Amino acid sequence: MNTYTIKKCENGTLLLLDQQGQEVSALDILQRTEPHRVFAFEGQMGAGKTTFIKHLCEQMGTRDVVNSPTFAIVNVYDVKLPQSGEVYHFDCYRLKDIREAMDFGAEEYLYSGNYCFIEWPKLIESLLPEDTVYIHLTPLENGDRELKIEC
């Protein structure tokens, strides 16, 4: 399991540090987890899941507004890196059961070969590919976030 620290800068940008305190980009995480495409983000309310996904999508070159798809369930963003394509951003918090996920075509998104970033993945865990990468976000007392990656 790889561990990182996320610091929020005064200008609102995020700084991602590895265990040695060296700055890394969010894109480095994608490189280090190649060829995985499905990422399940876990953490309490306010842990920074949406904020980190926004940061990641911005580094992937999206010009779309990245926000929580709480009511839409899934947002689609056009990205340029690491290749041009689409990213699917799920928020499963409001789903009542797995049938709702199946009704909106979750499996088609998950097995499309495109990046999928999923907040609150527990409800749809049985649909997730075996090689799903789990990203655990934990708020720290000083306001930073700990990010742990489990492949």
C-alpha positions in Angstrom: 0.0 0.0 0.0 1.4 3.4 -1.0 0.8 6.4 1.2 0.8 10.1 0.3 0.0 13.3 2.0 -2.3 15.9 0.4 -1.7 19.5 1.5 -4.1 22.3 0.4 -2.2 25.4 -0.5 -3.4 28.9 0.3 -4.4 29.5 -3.4 -6.6 26.4 -3.2 -4.4 24.1 -5.2 -3.4 20.7 -3.9 0.1 19.5 -3.2 0.7 15.8 -3.2 3.7 14.4 -1.3 5.1 10.9 -1.3 6.4 9.2 1.8 9.8 10.9 1.5 8.1 14.3 1.3 8.8 14.7 -2.5 6.1 16.4 -4.6 4.4 14.1 -7.1 1.6 14.8 -9.5 -1.8 13.2 -9.3 -1.0 11.8 -12.8 1.9 9.9 -11.2 -0.6 7.9 -9.3 -2.2 6.9 -12.6 1.2 5.9 -13.9 2.1 3.9 -10.8 -1.2 2.0 -11.0 -1.2 1.2 -14.7 -3.0 -0.5 -16.4 -5.9 -0.1 -13.8 -8.7 2.1 -14.9 -11.3 1.8 -12.0 -10.6 3.7 -8.8 -12.8 3.4 -5.7 -12.5 6.3 -3.4 -13.3 5.7 0.3 -13.4 8.1 3.2 -15.8 9.8 5.5 -17.9 12.7 4.5 -15.6 15.7 4.0 -12.4 13.5 3.6 -11.6 15.1 0.2 -12.8 12.5 -2.3 -14.4 15.0 -4.7 -11.6 17.6 -4.2 -9.0 15.0 -5.1 -10.9 13.7 -8.1 -11.3 17.3 -9.3 -7.6 17.9 -8.9 -6.9 14.6 -10.8 -9.2 15.4 -13.7 -7.7 18.9 -14.0 -4.3 17.4 -14.3 -5.7 15.0 -16.9 -6.5 18.2 -18.9 -10.3 18.5 -18.6 -11.9 21.8 -19.2 -15.2 20.6 -17.9 -16.5 21.6 -14.5 -15.7 18.8 -12.1 -18.0 18.5 -9.2 -19.8 15.8 -7.2 -22.4 13.9 -9.2 -24.4 13.3 -6.1 -27.8 13.8 -7.8 -26.8 12.9 -11.4 -25.0 9.7 -10.1 -22.4 9.9 -12.9 -20.6 12.8 -14.6 -18.6 12.5 -17.8 -15.5 14.6 -18.4 -13.4 14.9 -21.5 -9.7 14.6 -20.8 -6.5 14.9 -22.7 -4.0 12.8 -20.6 -2.7 10.2 -20.4 -4.7 9.9 -23.7 -7.7 11.7 -25.1 -11.0 10.2 -23.9 -13.6 10.3 -21.2 -13.5 9.9 -17.4 -16.5 8.7 -15.6 -17.1 10.1 -12.1 -19.6 8.2 -9.9 -21.1 9.2 -6.6 -23.1 6.2 -5.3 -24.0 7.9 -2.0 -27.7 8.3 -2.9 -28.2 4.9 -4.5 -30.8 2.8 -2.7 -29.6 -0.5 -4.0 -27.4 -2.2 -6.6 -30.4 -2.4 -9.0 -30.3 1.4 -9.5 -26.6 1.2 -10.5 -27.5 -1.5 -13.0 -30.4 0.6 -14.3 -28.1 3.5 -15.2 -25.6 1.2 -16.9 -22.9 1.2 -14.3 -21.3 -2.0 -15.8 -21.0 -0.4 -19.2 -19.0 2.4 -17.7 -16.9 0.2 -15.4 -15.8 -2.1 -18.2 -15.4 0.5 -20.9 -11.6 0.8 -20.6 -12.0 4.4 -19.6 -11.0 5.8 -16.2 -13.8 5.5 -13.6 -13.5 7.4 -10.3 -16.1 6.1 -7.8 -17.1 7.8 -4.6 -19.0 5.7 -2.0 -18.3 2.4 -3.8 -19.5 -0.1 -1.2 -23.0 -0.4 -2.6 -21.7 -1.4 -6.1 -18.7 -3.4 -4.9 -20.0 -6.6 -6.4 -20.0 -4.9 -9.9 -16.4 -3.6 -9.6 -13.7 -5.3 -11.6 -11.3 -7.5 -9.7 -8.4 -5.1 -10.4 -10.1 -2.0 -8.9 -7.7 0.3 -7.1 -8.9 1.5 -3.7 -8.0 4.9 -2.6 -8.5 5.7 1.1 -8.6 9.3 2.2 -8.3 10.2 5.8 -8.4 13.8 7.3 -5.5 14.5 9.6 -5.6 16.8 12.7 -3.5 19.5 10.9 -6.0 19.8 8.0 -3.9 17.7 5.6 -5.2 14.4 4.1 -3.6 11.0 4.1 -4.1 9.1 0.8 -3.5 5.4 0.8 -3.5 3.4 -2.5 -4.3 -0.3 -2.4 -3.9 -2.2 -5.7 
